[in-house]
Amino acid sequence: MIENGVQLMKISKIISAIVLMSACPIQLGWAQGIEVPERADGEGQYERLVLRGGYIIDGTGSPA
């Protein structure tokens, strides 16, 4: 009785491994996605960046 259970477990492990390995190429095909169209260059570098309404954190970990 125990030997049948052990053999059944081995067979189920083998079957599940085969199913998982056959699903991997399908997922790789989905990862390709659609092609993105070419973009034109932006306006370039700006002279200054202005951020308003923010907090300055100096990184020391102490309260302000």
MILUMLUM-682059 format. One record per atom (N, C-alpha, C, O): residue number from 1; chain; atom name; y, z, x. Coordinates in pm, 1 decimal, padded with zeros to 6 digits. Each point is the difference from the previous one (the first is absolute). Layout:
! residues N
  pos  unit  site        py        pz        px
  NUM     A    CA         Y         Z         X
...
***
This chain:
! residues 64
  pos  unit  site        py        pz        px
    1     A     N  -00119.1   00000.0   00081.9
    1     A    CA   00119.1   00000.0  -00081.9
    1     A     C   00125.2   00000.0   00086.2
    1     A     O   00094.7  -00073.7  -00027.6
    2     A     N  -00093.7   00157.0   00133.1
    2     A    CA   00117.0   00006.6   00087.9
    2     A     C   00015.6  -00130.4   00077.0
    2     A     O   00112.0  -00046.2   00021.5
    3     A     N  -00223.9  -00013.8   00020.3
    3     A    CA   00007.7  -00125.3   00075.2
    3     A     C   00062.2  -00110.7  -00085.1
    3     A     O   00076.0  -00081.8   00051.8
    4     A     N  -00106.6   00078.1  -00179.2
    4     A    CA   00059.2  -00100.9  -00087.7
    4     A     C   00150.5   00020.4  -00011.2
    4     A     O   00075.6  -00097.1  -00003.3
    5     A     N  -00031.6   00222.7  -00002.6
    5     A    CA   00143.1   00028.6  -00006.8
    5     A     C   00071.4  -00040.4   00127.4
    5     A     O   00111.5  -00052.0  -00004.8
    6     A     N  -00175.3   00075.5   00119.3
    6     A    CA   00059.5  -00037.2   00128.7
    6     A     C   00010.0  -00151.5   00010.7
    6     A     O   00102.2  -00052.6   00044.0
    7     A     N  -00206.7  -00016.9  -00083.6
    7     A    CA   00002.4  -00146.1   00004.0
    7     A     C   00105.2  -00055.6  -00095.5
    7     A     O   00067.7  -00097.7   00031.9
    8     A     N  -00054.2   00159.2  -00147.9
    8     A    CA   00099.9  -00043.4  -00096.2
    8     A     C   00140.7   00019.3   00055.4
    8     A     O   00086.8  -00084.9  -00020.4
    9     A     N  -00063.6   00196.1   00090.4
    9     A    CA   00130.8   00024.3   00061.0
    9     A     C   00028.7  -00103.5   00108.6
    9     A     O   00111.9  -00050.6   00008.7
   10     A     N  -00211.3   00018.8   00073.9
   10     A    CA   00019.3  -00100.0   00105.5
   10     A     C   00033.9  -00136.1  -00060.2
   10     A     O   00090.4  -00069.0   00047.2
   11     A     N  -00163.2   00031.6  -00151.1
   11     A    CA   00024.2  -00129.4  -00063.6
   11     A     C   00138.5  -00003.3  -00063.4
   11     A     O   00070.1  -00100.7   00009.8
   12     A     N  -00029.8   00210.5  -00075.1
   12     A    CA   00132.2   00001.6  -00063.1
   12     A     C   00110.8  -00004.8   00104.6
   12     A     O   00104.4  -00060.5  -00024.4
   13     A     N  -00124.8   00123.0   00140.5
   13     A    CA   00099.4  -00008.4   00107.8
   13     A     C   00011.8  -00142.6   00051.9
   13     A     O   00110.5  -00048.1   00025.1
   14     A     N  -00222.1  -00018.8  -00009.2
   14     A    CA   00000.8  -00137.4   00049.4
   14     A     C   00068.8  -00092.1  -00100.7
   14     A     O   00080.4  -00085.1   00038.0
   15     A     N  -00111.8   00102.1  -00164.9
   15     A    CA   00060.9  -00084.4  -00103.0
   15     A     C   00150.2   00023.7  -00007.6
   15     A     O   00077.2  -00095.2  -00011.6
   16     A     N  -00034.8   00221.6   00018.0
   16     A    CA   00144.0   00027.6  -00006.2
   16     A     C   00071.7  -00055.0   00123.0
   16     A     O   00113.2  -00047.0  -00011.3
   17     A     N  -00176.6   00051.9   00128.8
   17     A    CA   00061.5  -00057.0   00120.3
   17     A     C   00014.5  -00151.1  -00013.2
   17     A     O   00102.1  -00055.7   00040.3
   18     A     N  -00201.2  -00010.6  -00095.4
   18     A    CA   00006.7  -00145.1  -00018.6
   18     A     C   00110.8  -00035.9  -00098.4
   18     A     O   00073.9  -00096.1   00022.1
   19     A     N  -00061.9   00172.3  -00130.0
   19     A    CA   00104.7  -00027.3  -00099.0
   19     A     C   00137.8   00019.0   00062.1
   19     A     O   00089.0  -00082.5  -00021.1
   20     A     N  -00070.1   00189.9   00097.3
   20     A    CA   00129.9   00024.9   00063.0
   20     A     C   00035.3  -00107.2   00102.3
   20     A     O   00114.8  -00044.0   00006.6
   21     A     N  -00213.0   00001.4   00073.6
   21     A    CA   00028.5  -00102.0   00101.0
   21     A     C   00026.5  -00135.9  -00063.6
   21     A     O   00073.8  -00080.8   00056.3
   22     A     N  -00132.0   00054.5  -00171.4
   22     A    CA   00027.8  -00128.0  -00065.2
   22     A     C   00136.8   00000.9  -00067.5
   22     A     O   00056.1  -00106.7  -00025.0
   23     A     N  -00001.0   00224.2  -00005.0
   23     A    CA   00131.3   00008.7  -00063.3
   23     A     C   00113.7  -00009.2   00101.8
   23     A     O   00112.9  -00031.0  -00038.0
   24     A     N  -00139.3   00056.8   00165.1
   24     A    CA   00106.4  -00001.8   00101.6
   24     A     C   00065.7  -00137.1   00015.6
   24     A     O   00122.9  -00005.3   00003.8
   25     A     N  -00195.7  -00104.8   00005.3
   25     A    CA   00067.5  -00130.2   00012.3
   25     A     C   00085.4  -00035.0  -00121.6
   25     A     O   00100.0  -00070.6   00013.1
   26     A     N  -00138.1   00118.8  -00130.4
   26     A    CA   00079.8  -00026.2  -00119.6
   26     A     C   00135.4   00067.1   00012.7
   26     A     O   00102.1  -00059.7  -00034.2
   27     A     N  -00099.9   00183.2   00082.9
   27     A    CA   00126.3   00071.6   00015.9
   27     A     C   00085.9  -00064.5   00107.5
   27     A     O   00122.4  -00000.9  -00012.6
   28     A     N  -00182.1  -00052.7   00117.2
   28     A    CA   00078.1  -00067.2   00103.5
   28     A     C   00067.7  -00124.8  -00055.6
   28     A     O   00111.4  -00033.1   00040.7
   29     A     N  -00176.2  -00035.2  -00131.8
   29     A    CA   00060.4  -00116.9  -00062.4
   29     A     C   00118.4   00037.0  -00087.3
   29     A     O   00097.4  -00074.9  -00006.9
   30     A     N  -00104.2   00189.0  -00059.7
   30     A    CA   00111.1   00044.5  -00083.3
   30     A     C   00119.0   00042.2   00084.0
   30     A     O   00113.4  -00006.5  -00047.5
   31     A     N  -00135.6   00049.3   00170.0
   31     A    CA   00108.5   00051.8   00083.7
   31     A     C   00093.3  -00110.4   00048.7
   31     A     O   00108.9   00029.6   00049.1
   32     A     N  -00148.7  -00155.6  -00061.6
   32     A    CA   00081.9  -00108.7   00051.4
   32     A     C   00129.5  -00015.9  -00078.5
   32     A     O   00104.6  -00025.4   00059.9
   33     A     N  -00108.4   00039.3  -00189.5
   33     A    CA   00120.7  -00008.9  -00081.9
   33     A     C   00054.4  -00141.8  -00008.5
   33     A     O  -00067.6  -00096.6   00035.3
   34     A     N   00191.4   00086.4  -00083.0
   34     A    CA   00063.5  -00130.4  -00014.2
   34     A     C   00093.8  -00024.1   00117.2
   34     A     O   00043.5   00093.8   00066.9
   35     A     N  -00013.1  -00220.3  -00043.1
   35     A    CA   00090.1  -00032.5   00110.3
   35     A     C   00144.0   00028.6  -00039.7
   35     A     O   00040.5  -00022.9  -00114.0
   36     A     N   00035.5   00073.2   00209.8
   36     A    CA   00140.4   00032.6  -00023.4
   36     A     C   00084.4  -00117.5   00046.2
   36     A     O  -00021.4  -00050.5   00110.2
   37     A     N   00117.4   00005.2  -00191.3
   37     A    CA   00083.7  -00113.0   00041.8
   37     A     C   00089.8   00038.2   00117.3
   37     A     O   00032.6   00117.0   00019.9
   38     A     N   00006.3  -00217.6   00056.7
   38     A    CA   00088.0   00022.2   00114.7
   38     A     C   00135.7   00049.6  -00046.9
   38     A     O   00050.1  -00041.6  -00104.4
   39     A     N   00008.3   00130.4   00182.4
   39     A    CA   00130.8   00055.0  -00033.0
   39     A     C   00102.9  -00048.2   00101.5
   39     A     O  -00031.8  -00021.1   00117.1
   40     A     N   00154.5   00004.1  -00162.9
   40     A    CA   00109.2  -00034.8   00090.7
   40     A     C   00047.4   00126.8   00070.6
   40     A     O  -00025.2   00111.1  -00046.7
   41     A     N   00093.4  -00128.3   00158.7
   41     A    CA   00052.9   00115.4   00072.4
   41     A     C   00107.8   00068.1  -00081.9
   41     A     O   00067.5  -00063.2  -00081.2
   42     A     N  -00052.1   00192.9   00103.6
   42     A    CA   00101.8   00077.2  -00071.0
   42     A     C   00137.4  -00022.1   00060.0
   42     A     O   00021.4  -00091.8   00079.1
   43     A     N   00070.8   00177.6  -00118.1
   43     A    CA   00137.4  -00013.1   00046.6
   43     A     C   00018.1   00051.8   00142.0
   43     A     O   00105.3  -00022.0   00059.9
   44     A     N  -00203.4   00089.1  -00005.4
   44     A    CA   00010.0   00043.4   00138.9
   44     A     C   00037.2   00146.1   00014.5
   44     A     O  -00008.0   00077.1  -00095.7
   45     A     N   00048.9  -00039.2   00216.3
   45     A    CA   00035.5   00138.1   00031.3
   45     A     C   00133.5   00036.8  -00063.0
   45     A     O   00093.4  -00080.2  -00000.8
   46     A     N  -00085.0   00199.5  -00051.1
   46     A    CA   00125.8   00051.7  -00052.1
   46     A     C   00062.5   00091.2   00104.8
   46     A     O  -00071.2   00058.8   00081.5
   47     A     N   00202.5  -00046.7  -00082.8
   47     A    CA   00069.0   00082.8   00097.9
   47     A     C  -00018.5   00148.0  -00026.9
   47     A     O   00000.7   00079.8   00093.8
   48     A     N  -00017.2  -00041.0  -00219.6
   48     A    CA  -00004.4   00142.3  -00031.5
   48     A     C  -00088.7   00021.5  -00122.7
   48     A     O  -00009.4  -00085.7  -00088.0
   49     A     N  -00055.6   00202.9   00084.6
   49     A    CA  -00082.3   00040.5  -00113.9
   49     A     C   00061.8   00125.6  -00058.7
   49     A     O   00016.7   00099.3   00070.7
   50     A     N   00017.2  -00101.8  -00198.2
   50     A    CA   00064.5   00113.4  -00066.1
   50     A     C  -00096.5   00056.9  -00103.1
   50     A     O  -00042.9  -00069.9  -00091.8
   51     A     N   00009.0   00198.4   00108.1
   51     A    CA  -00084.8   00071.3  -00094.9
   51     A     C   00082.1   00113.7  -00058.2
   51     A     O   00052.7   00082.6   00074.4
   52     A     N  -00041.2  -00077.4  -00205.8
   52     A    CA   00081.1   00104.0  -00064.3
   52     A     C  -00089.5   00092.0  -00082.7
   52     A     O  -00102.3  -00041.8  -00054.4
   53     A     N   00144.2   00169.9   00046.5
   53     A    CA  -00070.3   00096.1  -00084.6
   53     A     C  -00132.2   00046.7   00056.6
   53     A     O  -00088.8   00036.5  -00076.9
   54     A     N   00071.9  -00036.1   00207.1
   54     A    CA  -00125.0   00042.0   00060.8
   54     A     C   00011.8   00134.4   00068.4
   54     A     O   00107.7   00059.7   00002.3
   55     A     N  -00216.8  -00012.0   00053.2
   55     A    CA  -00003.2   00124.7   00075.7
   55     A     C  -00023.3  -00032.4   00146.2
   55     A     O  -00076.1  -00090.9   00033.3
   56     A     N   00142.4   00166.1   00054.0
   56     A    CA  -00022.7  -00015.6   00143.7
   56     A     C  -00102.3   00104.5   00041.8
   56     A     O   00020.9   00119.6  -00020.0
   57     A     N  -00130.0  -00164.0   00077.1
   57     A    CA  -00104.6   00089.6   00047.9
   57     A     C  -00007.0  -00017.5   00150.8
   57     A     O  -00029.2  -00108.7   00049.8
   58     A     N   00056.5   00217.8   00023.0
   58     A    CA   00004.4  -00011.5   00145.6
   58     A     C  -00137.5   00016.8   00064.6
   58     A     O  -00014.5  -00026.3   00119.4
   59     A     N  -00085.5   00068.9  -00194.0
   59     A    CA  -00135.2   00007.1   00052.6
   59     A     C  -00036.9   00132.0   00064.0
   59     A     O  -00111.3   00012.3   00051.2
   60     A     N   00199.9   00088.7  -00051.4
   60     A    CA  -00033.4   00128.9   00061.0
   60     A     C  -00083.7   00086.5  -00092.3
   60     A     O  -00066.6   00092.3   00046.9
   61     A     N   00067.8  -00119.0  -00175.8
   61     A    CA  -00077.9   00078.1  -00094.8
   61     A     C   00072.2   00122.1  -00052.3
   61     A     O  -00055.1   00073.3  -00082.1
   62     A     N   00176.2  -00049.7   00127.2
   62     A    CA   00076.5   00115.7  -00046.7
   62     A     C   00080.0  -00037.9  -00124.3
   62     A     O   00031.2  -00117.3  -00020.6
   63     A     N   00002.4   00217.1  -00063.0
   63     A    CA   00080.6  -00032.2  -00118.2
   63     A     C   00140.5  -00043.7   00037.5
   63     A     O   00050.6   00035.4   00106.5
   64     A     N   00011.3  -00111.3  -00193.0
   64     A    CA   00132.8  -00054.2   00027.9
   64     A     C   00107.1   00105.8  -00003.8
   64     A     O   00117.4  -00030.1   00021.5
***
